[in-house]
Amino acid sequence: MSAHVRTIVVALAAAWSSGCVQFTWTNAHRGRPLGAERVEWALDARPDLTTALAELGAPHVVRRVEGPDDSDLGTELLWVWRRAEGFNLSGSVPFDNGGSASVQFGQSNTDFEGLRLAFDANGLFVRGTSGVVAREEPGLDLPL
Amino acid sequence: MRVKTTIALAVCLLFSSCFLSRGHQNLPLAAEAYASLRPGESTAIDATEVLGAPSEVVELGNGSAWRYEYAQVKRTGLFLLVFGFLNEDTQSDRIWLFFDADGTLVNAAATFEAERAEWESPWSGDE
């Protein structure tokens, strides 16, 4: 074993034993995808609210859609799912009095995919879109 | 003998940090309770009697929507020295009840998927 290899092994062992460095591969699933067929149906069939609920099940998010003058335009439903996988490197340095500093480098897709349907005040279809849904969107911050 | 002992110790060392865990958010939802609610007949009071207090109430222009949710997460982890491999599967049971301004149930939807959460290996692919 060369000196360089020995040095790397010792450094890794020291970092590991002190809990300072961790390389993590994470594979996270949340929710079940609706499936391309159902998404396509929802966008093409332009169902009313009752039919959409019956065919697609309970959404993850329901919110009021407001007009520019605070008038009620209707209701928006959002179904989401996520398949995220990525690599993460974290390091921490312990200080006195139980404190520590840490840094993380990661590369993973944390956004959701989803289907968004909007209905007017009478429950009639107004518009629908599918695609990426930002993780920061209200209603997607479940504690789990 | 010495080789076997070395291998056994190495295996114990490598696999000493495996775990399975399960977490919950809220209490499980009763499908029978949901089925007892009838759009056009049931009221918000009926809903609270069979399902309890909702997790969220959304005020809509001509009524409100109530969310009931139970979520389950199953995690699998494997740590090999400085390398960690994690898998997390989060699934939920959800019920949305839509009431008109008078508190009468006008629409309802339920999805029960929490029990479908699985412990999977970190390198498992999509279904």
Interface residues (C-beta under 8 A of the other chain):
Chain A: L12 A13 A15 W16 V21 Q22 F23 T24 W25 T26 N27 A28 H29 R30 G31 R32 L49 T50 L53 A54 L56 G57 A58 P59 H60 V62 R63 R64 S71 D72 L73 G74 T75 R83 A121 G123 L142 P143 L144
Chain B: G23 Q25 V58 E59 L60 G61 N62 A65 R67 E69 A71 V73 L81 V82 F83 G84 F85 L86 N87 E88 D89 T90 Q91 S92 R94 I95 W96 F98 N107 A108 A109 A110 T111 E113 R116 E120 P122 W123 S124 D126
